Amino acid sequence: MDNLGLYFRIIRESKNISLSSLADDQISKGMLSKFERGDSDISITRFFHLLEKIKVSPNEFFFLKNQYKADGFEEILSTIQASALSGNTKKLVLLLDMERKAYSAHGDKYNQLNIIMIKAVLYGMGNSDYKLNSQELDYILDYLFRCENWGLYELILYGNSMEALPLESVISFSKSVPQKILLMKDSGKMLEIGFNVILNSLSLCIENNYRESAQYFVTSLESLELPEVMLFENTLLRLYKGAFLKKFNINIAVGNQLIEDSLSIFRLANCLDLHDLFSKNIAELLV
């Protein structure tokens, strides 16, 4: 493992904090000095205690440790998001090749899961050559099923792969998302990603005429009571609720109004790529 103590020292010195000022009944000056030199490790409890004392969050610390660059998984996510918005798959294909080489070299299961996720995204973008085979489907479904509590990795893995999974599995997993993220339910990031996972599930149910499950996910999304600052998510909720009401002839007039009002927000904000992306998606759902 990288020398965490070295990076801790860099941050400490940049804040002009002395070793002596950090020493207390939990960690001595000598123990801290050895940690910074890489001569010894400290417990996770002491490590987080030190981060608290220098007022640095774990995310900030590991951002520095990764040399001021996003980690490998964040780079994957960034490429996925950019490719989905632009429709350009070249970088995704290159990323897939990199993950395959990493898996061949190390045999790490997370490289294998990343491979499956990237293939699923490519398949969802209309590239039928990347359809998951039965072994890949079994691998990711087994992994997700065995994780009783999901962290950010599992939630993102599932959210980006769901279009390539059997719809019945998607409905089952998505209905359990609130329970699976229970341990991190107060995390704003988890709420945001959890919302998008359920929203994508709603979209798939509308597309495939699963009215009962679509109604379930509309109710689930509304029960989240998103704060007003989550304007983007609130707009998408109204947009897809409108599609639901129109697709199943529940209230076509209200559905049309919700769709038009939501899309107009993207136009007014000059988010024209998002406007075009969601306009196309809604049109496809209503066929």
Backbone as a ProteinNet text record, in pm:
[ID]
protein_1_A
[PRIMARY]
MDNLGLYFRIIRESKNISLSSLADDQISKGMLSKFERGDSDISITRFFHLLEKIKVSPNEFFFLKNQYKADGFEEILSTIQASALSGNTKKLVLLLDMERKAYSAHGDKYNQLNIIMIKAVLYGMGNSDYKLNSQELDYILDYLFRCENWGLYELILYGNSMEALPLESVISFSKSVPQKILLMKDSGKMLEIGFNVILNSLSLCIENNYRESAQYFVTSLESLELPEVMLFENTLLRLYKGAFLKKFNINIAVGNQLIEDSLSIFRLANCLDLHDLFSKNIAELLV
[TERTIARY]
84.7	0	87.9	38.6	113.6	135.5	239.5	271.4	172.4	68.6	-31.4	28.8	126.3	189.9	258.3	319.2	386.2	287.1	171.8	71.7	12	-0.8	-49.5	46.9	177.4	277.4	270.2	250.7	240.5	126.6	12	-103	-75.2	-21.4	5.7	99.3	207.7	305.2	248.7	161.8	101.9	10.3	-38.1	-124.2	-46	86.2	172.4	130.3	99.6	61.4	179.9	219.6	335.5	297.2	396.5	373.8	327.3	391	360.4	214.7	160.4	22.4	-79.7	-38.9	-130.9	-121.5	-12.3	5.6	-97.5	-157.9	-254.9	-260.4	-368.1	-376.2	-403.8	-437.6	-463.5	-341.1	-255.4	-136.6	-23.1	93.2	208	281.7	367.8	448.2	539.5	597.7	686.3	612.4	492	411.4	373.5	337.1	299.1	418.5	535.6	656.8	690.8	679.4	706.3	605.5	480.7	376.3	408.9	450.6	481.4	603.9	697.8	818.1	794	681.8	653	714.3	762.2	824.9	722.2	600.8	496.1	359.8	259.5	121.7	47.7	-69.5	-155.9	-294.1	-375.3	-509.4	-597.7	-704.4	-797.5	-861.2	-883.4	-942.5	-850.7	-721.1	-624.9	-610.5	-614.4	-599.4	-711.8	-835.6	-948.3	-947.3	-896.8	-881.5	-785.6	-675.8	-579.3	-639.2	-713.6	-776.8	-872.4	-944.7	-1036.8	-960.6	-845	-767.5	-709.9	-680.5	-628.2	-738.8	-863.8	-981.4	-974	-944.7	-940.4	-1030	-1120.4	-1209.3	-1134.7	-1182.7	-1119.7	-1114.2	-1221	-1221	-1109.5	-1091.1	-984.2	-847.9	-831.2	-702	-668.2	-763.8	-734	-725.9	-784.8	-765.2	-618.3	-558.8	-416.5	-332.1	-366	-288.5	-282	-389	-391.2	-330.8	-245.4	-167.3	-255.3	-360	-449	-518.8	-538.9	-614.8	-723.9	-832.6	-937.6	-883.3	-935.3	-887.5	-940.2	-894.5	-928.1	-1076.6	-1151.8	-1295.3	-1363.8	-1318.8	-1377.7	-1349.4	-1233.3	-1201.6	-1295.3	-1326.5	-1421.6	-1557.3	-1602.7	-1733	-1736.5	-1628.5	-1621	-1630.3	-1562.4	-1565.5	-1704.3	-1768.3	-1903.8	-2000.3	-1993.8	-2084.7	-2063.6	-1937.5	-1907.5	-1952.2	-1932.2	-1969.3	-2120.5	-2191.4	-2337.1	-2396.1	-2336.5	-2387.6	-2354.8	-2235.1	-2190.8	-2227.7	-2250.8	-2277.7	-2152.3	-2035.8	-1907	-1855.3	-1833.3	-1794.3	-1644.6	-1566.9	-1425.4	-1348.7	-1368.3	-1296.4	-1341.1	-1468.5	-1517.9	-1453.7	-1438.5	-1375.3	-1229.7	-1160.1	-1021.5	-1015.6	-1111.4	-1117.4	-1143.4	-1229.7	-1259.1	-1133.2	-1055.7	-930.8	-832.9	-825.9	-737.5	-778.9	-909.2	-958.2	-933.4	-946.2	-918.9	-771.8	-683.4	-540.3	-508.9	-573	-550.7	-600	-713.3	-766.2	-675.2	-623.4	-531.6	-404.6	-361	-236.6	-254.9	-370.1	-387	-500.8	-596	-707.7	-798.1	-799.8	-879.9	-1027.6	-1114.1	-1256.4	-1317.7	-1261	-1317.1	-1285.7	-1173.4	-1147.6	-1250.3	-1281.9	-1381.5	-1519.2	-1555.6	-1684	-1686.6	-1574.6	-1566.8	-1581.7	-1523.7	-1537.5	-1684.9	-1753.7	-1896.2	-1975.6	-1944.6	-2016.2	-1994.5	-1871.1	-1842.1	-1910.9	-1907.6	-1978.1	-2127.7	-2183	-2325.9	-2360.6	-2273.7	-2296.5	-2289.7	-2189.8	-2177.2	-2299.2	-2345.5	-2464.7	-2586.4	-2598	-2709.6	-2707.1	-2589.2	-2575.7	-2597.2	-2643.3	-2678.9	-2574.7	-2471.9	-2366.3	-2392.2	-2462.4	-2504.4	-2387.6	-2270.3	-2153.1	-2109.6	-2154.9	-2111.7	-2218	-2312.6	-2414	-2346.7	-2388.8	-2328.8	-2363.8	-2264.6	-2293.4	-2345.9	-2387.7	-2450.8	-2356.4	-2226.9	-2130	-2114.7	-2112.4	-2099.7	-2224	-2339.8	-2463.7	-2465.3	-2430	-2427.2	-2328	-2214.1	-2107.8	-2154.4	-2211.4	-2251.6	-2375.1	-2469.8	-2589.1	-2553.7	-2461.6	-2418.7	-2348	-2263.6	-2191.7	-2290	-2384.3	-2479.8	-2570.3	-2608.5	-2696.4	-2626.8	-2497.9	-2424.2	-2390.1	-2396.8	-2367.9	-2494.6	-2496.9	-2616.5	-2637	-2527.4	-2532.4	-2447.3	-2503.3	-2432.4	-2364.9	-2239.6	-2171.5	-2183.5	-2106.7	-2111.9	-2073.3	-1972.1	-1926.8	-2039.5	-2105.7	-2211.9	-2328.1	-2363	-2475.1	-2444.2	-2321.6	-2281.1	-2267.2	-2209.6	-2196.2	-2332.6	-2427.7	-2562.1	-2630.5	-2621.9	-2689.1	-2642.1	-2513.7	-2459.7	-2478	-2512.4	-2524.8	-2669.1	-2762.7	-2899.3	-2967	-2932.2	-2996.2	-2961.8	-2851.5	-2809.5	-2855.2	-2923.1	-2966.8	-3111.2	-3152.8	-3292.8	-3383.9	-3493.3	-3579.5	-3634.3	-3667.3	-3719.1	-3614.8	-3487.5	-3379.8	-3366.8	-3379.7	-3371.3	-3481.3	-3602.7	-3714.9	-3691.8	-3646	-3620.6	-3510.8	-3398.7	-3287.7	-3327.9	-3393.8	-3426	-3526	-3616.6	-3710.5	-3639.3	-3522.7	-3448.3	-3340	-3325.5	-3219.2	-3225.2	-3342.9	-3345.4	-3292.3	-3322.8	-3274.8	-3125.7	-3079.4	-2939.2	-2842.9	-2890.6	-2802.9	-2831.1	-2896.2	-2938.6	-2823.8	-2706.3	-2593.6	-2539.7	-2570.5	-2519	-2633.2	-2749.5	-2868.6	-2860.2	-2771.9	-2759.9	-2659.6	-2597.7	-2500.6	-2573.7	-2544.1	-2608	-2576.2	-2453.1	-2412.9	-2493.2	-2513.2	-2590	-2734.9	-2791.1	-2928.1	-2937.9	-2841.2	-2841.2	-2832.3	-2739.2	-2721.1	-2838.2	-2885.7	-3001.3	-3122.6	-3141.2	-3251.2	-3240	-3120.8	-3102.2	-3121.4	-3083.5	-3105.4	-3255.2	-3331.6	-3476.1	-3541.3	-3491.8	-3545.5	-3521.4	-3402.3	-3373.3	-3461.8	-3492.4	-3582.5	-3721.5	-3766.1	-3895.4	-3895.7	-3788	-3777.9	-3788.8	-3719.3	-3724	-3863.5	-3931.1	-4066.5	-4164.9	-4149.3	-4234.9	-4210.9	-4083.5	-4046.7	-4103.6	-4105.4	-4148.4	-4291.2	-4366.5	-4508.8	-4535.7	-4448.6	-4469.6	-4537.1	-4666.7	-4737.9	-4731.8	-4756.7	-4760.9	-4626.1	-4518.5	-4385.6	-4349.7	-4392.1	-4367.2	-4435.4	-4558.4	-4630.1	-4557.1	-4503.9	-4428.5	-4308.5	-4236.9	-4116.8	-4150.6	-4262.2	-4305.9	-4332.3	-4404.5	-4435.1	-4308	-4214	-4087.3	-4008.5	-4004.2	-3930	-3993.5	-4125.5	-4193.3	-4176.3	-4165.7	-4150.9	-4012.7	-3916.9	-3782.8	-3781.4	-3882.5	-3893.7	-3760.8	-3719.5	-3591.8	-3591	-3480	-3470.6	-3474.1	-3515.3	-3528.1	-3396.1	-3284.9	-3154.5	-3122.1	-3189.7	-3169	-3262	-3242.8	-3330.6	-3329.5	-3211.7	-3200.5	-3282.3	-3267.3	-3338.5	-3489.7	-3530.3	-3673.2	-3732.5	-3654.3	-3700.7	-3717.9	-3621.7	-3631.3	-3748.9	-3776	-3890	-4019.5	-4036.4	-4156.7	-4161.7	-4047.1	-4041	-4086.6	-4031.6	-4063.7	-4199.5	-4244.7	-4382.4	-4478.8	-4445.8	-4527.8	-4532.7	-4417.7	-4413.2	-4497.2	-4491.8	-4571.1	-4720.5	-4764	-4906.2	-4955.6	-4870.7	-4910.5	-4905.7	-4800	-4782	-4897.2	-4941.8	-5044.8	-5184.3	-5199.5	-5329.4	-5396.9	-5316.8	-5371.9	-5425	-5345.1	-5388.1	-5297.6	-5338.7	-5254.1	-5226	-5326.9	-5309.4	-5205.1	-5216.2	-5119.5	-4981.6	-4979.2	-4852.3	-4781	-4856.1	-4797.3	-4743.3	-4818.5	-4776.7	-4649	-4640.7	-4520.4	-4398.3	-4417.7	-4307.2	-4259.9	-4354.7	-4318.7	-4253.2	-4309.6	-4253	-4110.4	-4090	-3957.8	-3853.9	-3889.6	-3795.3	-3765.8	-3864.9	-3843.7	-3739.1	-3726.2	-3624.5	-3485.1	-3463.3	-3333.2	-3308.5	-3414.9	-3398.6	-3363.6	-3436.8	-3413.9	-3275.1	-3226	-3092.6	-2982.6	-3023.5	-2929.3	-2853.2	-2916.6	-2858.2	-2915.5	-2872.6	-2935.2	-2903.2	-2782.7	-2749.5	-2839.6	-2861.9	-2950.9	-3094.1	-3135.9	-3270.6	-3290.4	-3194.6	-3206.4	-3200.2	-3112.4	-3097.3	-3226.6	-3287.5	-3409.2	-3531.5	-3533	-3642.9	-3646.4	-3529.7	-3519.4	-3559.8	-3512.8	-3543.6	-3693.4	-3756.9	-3900.6	-3978.8	-3937.9	-4005.4	-3996.7	-3881.5	-3863.5	-3950.1	-3965.8	-4047.5	-4194.8	-4238.4	-4381	-4424.6	-4332.8	-4367	-4461.4
-119.2	0	123.7	234.2	358.6	404.6	484.4	537.5	647.7	611.9	710.8	818	776.9	872	985.4	952.8	1055.7	1162.6	1119.5	1215.2	1291.9	1223.3	1293.1	1405.5	1376.8	1478.1	1597.8	1570	1678.2	1773.2	1715.3	1798.9	1872.8	1799.9	1861.2	1980.3	1961.1	2068.9	2185.9	2155.3	2263.8	2350.3	2292.5	2366.8	2423.8	2405.7	2454.1	2398.5	2269.4	2201.4	2117.4	2132.9	2060.1	1920.2	1831.1	1697	1704.9	1791.4	1801.6	1838.7	1924.5	1969.5	1859.6	1756.6	1646.5	1532.6	1527.3	1419.7	1433.3	1320.4	1320.2	1181.8	1152.6	1023	908.1	938.3	832.9	800.3	899	875	965.8	905.7	982.3	1048.4	1144.8	1212.7	1113.8	1020.8	921.4	828.9	786.5	698.4	769.6	896.5	974.3	995.1	1020.1	1039.5	913.8	797.5	670.6	647.1	684.3	669.3	754.3	878.2	967.4	921.4	858.6	809.6	676.7	612.7	482.7	367.6	394.8	289	200.6	251.5	172.4	223	138.6	175.9	212.7	272.9	302.3	245.9	232.7	177.4	275.8	222.8	307.8	410.1	370.6	463.6	582.9	554.8	663.8	750	684.4	758	859.9	815.7	908.1	1013.6	976.7	1072.8	1185.3	1148.5	1247.9	1337.4	1277	1357.1	1459.3	1416.7	1508.7	1624.3	1595	1698.8	1802.3	1760.3	1858	1909.1	1869.8	1917.8	1887.4	1761.6	1713.9	1591.1	1590.2	1475.6	1360.4	1236.7	1123.3	1142.6	1199.4	1222.5	1317.4	1425.1	1519.9	1452.7	1370	1304.4	1213.1	1129.5	1033.7	1101.2	1218.9	1297.1	1335.9	1378.7	1412.4	1287.5	1178.6	1055.4	1009.9	1033.7	995.7	1104.2	1186.7	1287.1	1385.5	1429.5	1532.4	1490.8	1362.2	1313.2	1221.6	1212.3	1119.8	978.3	890.7	753.3	682	558.2	485.3	472.6	443.2	424.2	555.9	665.7	795.6	832.5	792.7	818.4	738.4	616.6	535.2	604.5	652.6	718.5	844.6	920.5	1043	1011.9	906.2	866.6	818.1	742.2	693	809.9	906.1	1020.7	1102.9	1128.2	1206.8	1133.6	1002.5	923.2	916.9	903.7	896.3	1026.4	1137.8	1267.7	1296.6	1258	1288.3	1180.1	1058.2	946.7	888	938.1	890.1	777.2	660.9	543.5	511.4	590.6	556.4	545.6	642.4	640	522.9	488.5	373.8	244.4	230.3	110	101.4	214.8	217.3	181.3	232.4	203.7	55.4	-2.1	-144.7	-226.9	-188.1	-258.8	-248.9	-132.9	-114.1	-203.4	-211.2	-295	-443.3	-481.9	-621.2	-655.9	-564.1	-587.1	-594.5	-507.7	-508.6	-639.1	-688.9	-815	-931.3	-929.8	-1035.5	-1036.7	-918	-907.5	-941.9	-905.8	-918.9	-1011.7	-1037.5	-1124.2	-1066.2	-933.1	-867.1	-868.7	-908.5	-919.4	-784.2	-675.4	-543.9	-500.4	-542.8	-519.8	-594	-716.7	-795	-728.3	-678.7	-610	-481	-410.2	-288.7	-320.7	-432.5	-477.2	-498.3	-567.7	-595.5	-465.3	-373.5	-245.6	-165.7	-158	-81.2	-145	-278.6	-347.4	-318	-315.9	-289.3	-148.5	-52.6	85	91.7	27.3	25.3	-40.7	-148.2	-216.6	-124.4	-52.9	39.3	155.6	183.8	292	241.7	117.4	64.6	-20.8	-61.4	-145.6	-292.2	-362.3	-499.3	-596.3	-559.5	-647.3	-665	-575.4	-578.6	-636.5	-707.8	-771.6	-868.1	-863.2	-949.8	-1095	-1184	-1326.4	-1381.4	-1506.2	-1564.5	-1568.4	-1593.6	-1597.6	-1459.7	-1355.8	-1219.7	-1179.2	-1215.9	-1186.4	-1255.3	-1382.6	-1457.1	-1395	-1349.8	-1294.6	-1167.7	-1075.2	-948.8	-965.9	-1049.3	-1071.3	-1139.4	-1235.7	-1304.5	-1207.5	-1121.3	-1024.1	-930.2	-875.3	-781.2	-848.4	-971.8	-1044.3	-1073.3	-1102.7	-1139	-1018.3	-898	-777.1	-734.4	-760.9	-727.1	-576.2	-504.4	-358.1	-303.8	-211.6	-155.8	-24.1	-8.9	119	189	295.6	370.5	284	197.8	116.6	27.8	-44.4	-136.6	-62.1	52.5	129.2	181.5	229.8	280.2	165.6	55.2	-63.3	-108.3	-119	-162.4	-60.2	67.6	171.2	178.8	157	164.1	35.1	-73	-203.5	-246	-176	-227.5	-245.8	-163.2	-178.7	-311.3	-373	-500.1	-619.8	-593.7	-701.9	-739.2	-861.4	-900.4	-805.1	-763.1	-662.8	-708.9	-836.2	-885.8	-870.7	-891.8	-873.4	-726.4	-639	-495.1	-450.9	-495.4	-456.9	-504.8	-628.1	-684.4	-608	-584.8	-512.3	-369	-301.7	-160.3	-139.9	-234.5	-224.1	-237.9	-302.8	-322.4	-217.1	-123.8	-22.9	55.5	107.9	182.2	100.5	-28.4	-113.5	-142.1	-161.3	-197.2	-82.4	41	155	212.4	133	179.5	235.4	169.9	212.7	349.2	391.7	520.7	611.7	592.8	664.1	815.1	860.5	1003.8	1071.3	993.1	1049.8	1113.1	1242.4	1309.6	1242.8	1192.7	1125.8	997.8	922.5	799	828.7	935.9	974.4	1009.2	1084.6	1125.3	1004.4	913.9	797.3	701.1	682.6	596.6	647	778.2	838.3	802.8	818.9	792.3	645.8	556.9	414.3	384.6	438.5	414.6	481.5	600.8	669.3	587.4	531.3	446.5	322.8	271.5	156.4	194.7	313.6	364.6	375.1	428.5	443.3	308.4	208.7	75.3	14.9	38.6	-15.5	52.8	183.6	255	201.6	187.8	140.6	2.3	-83.6	-222.6	-249.4	-140.6	-150.5	-227.5	-210.9	-269.3	-163.4	-147.7	-37.8	-47.3	-163.1	-177.2	-142.8	-194.3	-165	-18.1	38.3	180.6	266	231.2	304	293.4	175.2	154.2	248.7	261.2	345	494.5	534.5	674.3	708.6	619.4	640.1	642.4	551.7	546	675.6	727.7	851.6	969.7	976.2	1087.1	1079.7	958.2	941.5	983.3	999.4	1042.6	1186.8	1264.9	1404.7	1478.8	1485.4	1549.1	1696.3	1744.8	1887.8	1972.5	2098.4	2186.4	2208.3	2199.9	2223.4	2116.6	2001.8	1897.7	1925.6	2041.8	2087.6	1992.5	1944.9	1855	1728.5	1668.2	1544.6	1568.6	1680.3	1711.6	1731.3	1791	1810.8	1677	1587.8	1455.8	1376.2	1389.5	1319.4	1364.4	1493.3	1544.9	1501.5	1500	1460.6	1316.3	1226.3	1084.6	1048.3	1123.9	1104	1142.3	1249.6	1288.4	1179.7	1119	1009.5	891.8	863.7	754.1	781.3	901.9	936.2	930.5	971.5	972.4	833	758.1	626.3	532.2	537.7	443	505.5	620.5	687.1	714.8	750.2	779.2	922	1015	1155	1220.1	1209.6	1254.3	1404.1	1483.7	1629.1	1669.3	1612	1641.8	1589.9	1471.6	1414.1	1504	1553	1643	1770.7	1823.7	1947.2	1926.6	1814.7	1785	1769.3	1702.8	1682.2	1815.6	1897.8	2026.1	2119.9	2126.9	2214.6	2172.4	2041.8	1991.3	2019.2	1992.8	2017.7	2166.6	2250.3	2395	2444.7	2376.9	2414.6	2399.7	2290.5	2270.3	2376.1	2413.9	2517.8	2652.4	2687	2815.5	2823.2	2707.4	2703.3	2690.3	2688.5	2674.4	2542.3	2440.4	2305.2	2228.9	2267.9	2217.4	2071.4	2027.2	1885.6	1798.8	1842.6	1767.8	1772.4	1888	1900.3	1800.7	1795.9	1705.2	1558.9	1529.6	1392.6	1341.5	1421.7	1376.7	1383.9	1477.9	1482.9	1354.4	1312.6	1189.2	1068.6	1064.7	950.7	939.3	1051.8	1050.3	1008.8	1058.7	1021.5	871.3	812.5	668.1	589.7	641.6	572.4	571.4	675.1	690.8	623.6	558.3	487.6	372
0	0	0	-63	-61.6	81.5	99.6	231.6	267.3	341.7	379.4	468.7	549.8	639.5	565.4	451	371.2	327.3	277.5	231.7	348.9	462.8	581.4	619.2	613.2	647.5	552.4	423	324.5	361.7	396.6	433.2	563.5	661.7	793	779.1	704.9	690.2	610.1	513.4	434.7	520	630.7	722.7	840.9	838.1	947.4	1083.2	1084.3	1208.2	1254.3	1378	1429.9	1476.4	1480.4	1534.8	1679	1755.7	1898.9	1923.2	1837.4	1858.4	1831.7	1758.6	1727.5	1828.1	1902	2000	2111.7	2149.5	2258.9	2320	2393.3	2460.7	2364.4	2237.5	2139.7	2054.8	2032.5	1950.4	1997.9	2019.4	2068.6	1953.2	1987.5	1886.7	1815.8	1890	1830.4	1735.1	1774.1	1689.2	1559.5	1571.4	1454.3	1361.3	1420.1	1340.5	1261.1	1325.4	1256.4	1144	1168.6	1067	944.6	967.3	855.6	777	844.3	775.3	705.1	734.8	676	751.4	874	953.9	1023.1	1040.9	1106.1	1061.9	1080.5	1047.7	1175.3	1157.8	1271.4	1242.6	1344.7	1327.8	1251.5	1193.6	1119.7	1211.6	1338.9	1435.5	1458.6	1477.7	1498.6	1372.6	1256.8	1130.9	1113.6	1134.6	1120.9	1230.8	1346.9	1455.7	1414.1	1347.9	1301.2	1192.3	1100.7	995.5	1055.5	1157.6	1224.4	1289.1	1347.1	1415.9	1319	1195.5	1098.8	1005.1	1036	963	813.2	784.6	646.5	636.7	540	523.5	457.1	474.8	405.6	254.5	195.8	51.3	9.7	87.1	56.3	66.6	169	189	71.8	32	-74.7	-211.1	-223.1	-345.5	-358.3	-247.3	-247.7	-270.7	-204.2	-217.4	-363	-435.9	-577.1	-665.6	-602.3	-676.5	-752.4	-682.1	-733.7	-862.9	-879.3	-993.6	-940.4	-1016	-976.4	-981.6	-895.3	-897.5	-1021.2	-1041.3	-1162.8	-1186.1	-1080	-1097.2	-1133	-1073.4	-1106.5	-1251.7	-1301.2	-1441.9	-1532.7	-1490.8	-1566.9	-1571.2	-1455.6	-1448.6	-1533.6	-1528.4	-1607.6	-1756.8	-1799.3	-1940.4	-1979.8	-1891.4	-1918.2	-1934.9	-1843.9	-1849.6	-1976	-2009.8	-2129.7	-2255.8	-2258.4	-2376	-2392.3	-2280	-2285.7	-2339.2	-2299.6	-2342.1	-2488.2	-2531	-2667.9	-2769	-2718.7	-2808.7	-2869.8	-2829.7	-2881.2	-2792.2	-2851.5	-2772.4	-2779.2	-2852.7	-2873.4	-2742.1	-2652.4	-2525.8	-2439	-2448.1	-2371.8	-2419.3	-2548.8	-2604.2	-2559.1	-2558.1	-2509.4	-2361.6	-2285.5	-2142.5	-2118.8	-2200.3	-2190.2	-2213.7	-2311.9	-2341.5	-2224.6	-2161.1	-2046.1	-1929.5	-1904.5	-1794.8	-1823.5	-1948.4	-1985.6	-1963.2	-1998.8	-1977.1	-1828.1	-1749.8	-1605.1	-1544	-1593.3	-1541.1	-1578.9	-1700.4	-1744.3	-1660.3	-1619.4	-1542.4	-1395.7	-1338.9	-1194	-1151.1	-1239.9	-1204.2	-1097.4	-1084.7	-981.6	-1021.1	-927.6	-959.8	-994.6	-939.8	-969.3	-1112.1	-1165	-1307.5	-1391.7	-1350.7	-1423.5	-1416.7	-1299	-1284.4	-1366.5	-1370	-1451.9	-1600	-1642.6	-1781.5	-1814.5	-1725.9	-1747	-1752.4	-1661.3	-1657.5	-1785.9	-1832.3	-1954.2	-2074.8	-2082.4	-2191.2	-2185.7	-2065	-2049.1	-2097.6	-2068.1	-2113.7	-2266.2	-2324.3	-2470.3	-2534.7	-2473.8	-2525	-2516.3	-2404.4	-2386.7	-2484.1	-2540	-2638.1	-2780.6	-2791.6	-2922.8	-2990	-2914.4	-2971.5	-2935.9	-3022.3	-2993	-2978.6	-3030.6	-3018.7	-2873.4	-2787.2	-2647.1	-2553.7	-2608.7	-2524.8	-2427.6	-2301.8	-2200.7	-2227.8	-2212.1	-2226.7	-2094.3	-2095.7	-1976.5	-1857.2	-1882.4	-1772.3	-1707.9	-1790.7	-1737.8	-1659.8	-1711.4	-1639.7	-1503.9	-1502.7	-1376.1	-1278.5	-1330.5	-1245.2	-1173.9	-1250.1	-1188.9	-1100.8	-1144	-1062.4	-930.9	-937.1	-815.6	-721.3	-777.9	-694.2	-624.9	-700.2	-643.1	-540.7	-568.4	-476.8	-344.3	-350.1	-228.9	-140.5	-196.2	-117.2	-43.7	85.2	163.3	170.7	194.8	197.7	83.3	8.1	-105.8	-69	-113.6	-105.3	-239.1	-255.6	-381.1	-500.7	-482.1	-595.2	-646.7	-555.1	-596.9	-662	-604.8	-658.4	-798.8	-818.3	-950.1	-1050	-1005.4	-1090.4	-1140.7	-1049.8	-1086.1	-1176.4	-1138.4	-1215.3	-1359.4	-1381.9	-1517.9	-1596.3	-1527.5	-1594.2	-1615.2	-1554.4	-1546.7	-1682.7	-1781.8	-1912.6	-1978.3	-1937.3	-1996.6	-1913.8	-1801.1	-1712.9	-1742.9	-1707.5	-1725	-1647.8	-1708.7	-1646.6	-1511.9	-1500.6	-1372.7	-1262.5	-1296.8	-1198.7	-1161.3	-1261.2	-1236.2	-1140.6	-1166.2	-1080.2	-937.7	-924	-791.4	-717.9	-785.2	-722	-687.5	-781.3	-760.5	-647.5	-630.1	-518.7	-384.6	-385.7	-260.9	-238.9	-333.8	-322.5	-191.4	-150.1	-22.7	94.9	98.6	207.5	193.6	71	49.4	78.7	71.1	100	238.5	322.1	454.2	536.3	530.7	613.1	571.7	449.1	401.1	357.5	418.6	374.1	393.4	483.7	508.3	414.9	327.4	233.5	116	90.7	-22	-153.7	-166.7	-289.8	-310.4	-203.2	-214.1	-252	-196.1	-230	-377.6	-426.7	-567.2	-660.2	-631.4	-718.2	-703	-578.7	-556.1	-632.2	-632.1	-708	-855.6	-911.5	-1054.4	-1089.7	-997.8	-1020.4	-1027.7	-933.3	-933.1	-1053.9	-1091.1	-1208.5	-1335.2	-1349.2	-1465.1	-1466.3	-1347.5	-1337.7	-1385.7	-1346.3	-1393.4	-1545.4	-1601.3	-1746.6	-1817.4	-1765.3	-1826.2	-1817.1	-1705.2	-1688.7	-1783.5	-1802.6	-1898	-2038.8	-2073.3	-2207	-2236.4	-2135.2	-2155.2	-2109	-2083	-2048.6	-1919.3	-1821.5	-1688.9	-1601.5	-1619	-1553	-1400.4	-1346.1	-1200	-1136.5	-1195.3	-1141.4	-1162.9	-1276.9	-1302.5	-1196.4	-1163.3	-1058.1	-924.6	-896.3	-772	-765.2	-875.9	-875.3	-873.3	-934.9	-923.9	-777.9	-710.5	-568.5	-484.4	-515.8	-441.6	-456.8	-579.4	-604.7	-532	-535.2	-468.1	-316.9	-264.3	-118.9	-68.9	-160.6	-120.6	-70.7	-110.7	-68.4	-88.7	-212.8	-246.4	-206.6	-153.1	-120.2	-247	-233.5	-349.4	-422	-347.6	-411.3	-515.6	-507.8	-608.8	-726.7	-787.7	-895.3	-1013.8	-1051.7	-1166.7	-1143.9	-1025.1	-994.8	-986.9	-927.2	-919.8	-1058.5	-1147.6	-1284.9	-1356.6	-1337.9	-1401.2	-1345.6	-1217.3	-1158.2	-1225.1	-1243.1	-1308.6	-1455.3	-1520.5	-1661.3	-1680.7	-1600.2	-1618.3	-1559.1	-1461.7	-1415	-1526.5	-1598.8	-1712.5	-1818.3	-1846	-1943.6	-1896.3	-1766.4	-1708.8	-1725.6	-1690.9	-1700.6	-1844.5	-1937.8	-2078.7	-2139.4	-2112.6	-2174.6	-2140.2	-2015	-1971	-1968.2	-2038.9	-2053.5	-1919.5	-1820.3	-1687.8	-1684.2	-1735.7	-1748.8	-1853.2	-1978	-2088.5	-2082	-2046.7	-2042.2	-1938	-1819	-1712.9	-1751.8	-1812.8	-1856.8	-1956.2	-2055.6	-2155.5	-2091.1	-1994.4	-1928.4	-1848	-1776.6	-1698.3	-1788.9	-1901.6	-1995.8	-2052.7	-2099	-2159.4	-2058	-1938	-1834.6	-1798.3	-1788.3	-1749.5	-1857.3	-1981.6	-2091	-2107	-2075.9	-2088.5	-1989.4	-1875.1	-1776.5	-1836.9	-1911.1	-1975.6	-2082.9	-2155.2	-2257.8	-2193.9	-2088.4	-2022.1	-1959.5	-1913.4	-1852.6	-1957.8	-2085.1	-2197.4	-2191.9	-2133.8	-2131	-2249.9	-2367.6	-2489.8	-2516.6	-2479.3	-2496.9	-2409.7	-2285.3	-2196.1	-2247.8	-2297.6	-2353.5	-2467.2	-2558	-2672.7	-2629.1	-2533.2	-2484.7	-2423.8	-2334.8	-2266.8	-2357.3	-2450.1	-2547.8	-2629.5	-2673.4	-2751.8	-2668.7	-2543.1	-2457.4	-2429.9	-2399.2	-2371.3	-2495.5	-2611.3	-2736.5	-2760.1	-2729.9	-2746.9	-2648.9	-2527.3	-2427.4	-2465.6	-2534.3	-2563	-2692.5	-2760.2	-2884.9	-2854.3
[MASK]
+++++++++++++++++++++++++++++++++++++++++++++++++++++++++++++++++++++++++++++++++++++++++++++++++++++++++++++++++++++++++++++++++++++++++++++++++++++++++++++++++++++++++++++++++++++++++++++++++++++++++++++++++++++++++++++++++++++++++++++++++++++++++++++++++++++++++++++++++++++++++++++++

